[in-house]
Amino acid sequence: MNIDTARARLRPVSASDIDDLVHLDSDPEVMRYVSGGVPTPRAVIEEWVLPRAEAERRRYGTGTWALCDPATGAFLGWASLRTPRHSSRTELELSYRLRRTVWRRGLGTEAALALVAFAFDHLGTERVFASTLASNIPSRRVMEKIGMSLTGIHLCDDSDLCGTPDAPGHAVDTRTAPYDPDRYEVEYEILQTEWRQRSLRWSSMRHRSA
């Protein structure tokens, strides 16, 4: 299913996007908060990333969408909704990654907002969450702009990315523990009830301004 926003089109990724996905993940700045700047091998994209996205789409109607320029079809990045493997809740994980050339244009927020709307309005999920390193301020701003709230801070579980020998996944009390934003992950969420309330407020505001 294609999803159109004001300035972009989201369409399911396919094998035709492999070159663009490899190029995207080859930019050290793009990958700074993902892998510490290490590029994703082409084989991983061909044999794991793309098949996983296609499996998600077939089974759940979720997966990964390529973010494209609607006029030219140029690949700008991607956004995804993923079903957690070990969760008893009806929830989806939101992720997004854009080419550096289109950063700071609001396209990440636009794409993320479109997928959250799709998750709640079409898929009926109860919760959408997203996570990133605490030091990744641009990504956190996207989460906050689409209405998500901070729900947790945990030690990063990727030693290559965070360089921490501590036990991963432990919740952190930042009032008493030393806090280094490069060593911790933050999780944000928005619930379906919160989304409905925001939608009603937006509808009311549009009605008053009409």
Secondary structure, 3 states (H helix, E strand, C coil): CCEECCCCEEEECCHHHHHHHHHHCCCCCCCHHHHCCCCCCHHHHHHHHHHHHHHHHHHHCCEEEEEECCCCCCEEEEEEEECCCCCCCCEEEEEEEECHHHCCCCHHHHHHHHHHHHHHHCCCCCEEEEEEECCCHHHHHHHHHCCCEEEEEEECCCHHHHCCCCCCCCECCCCCCCCCCCCEEEEEEEEHHHHHHHHHHHHHHHHHHC
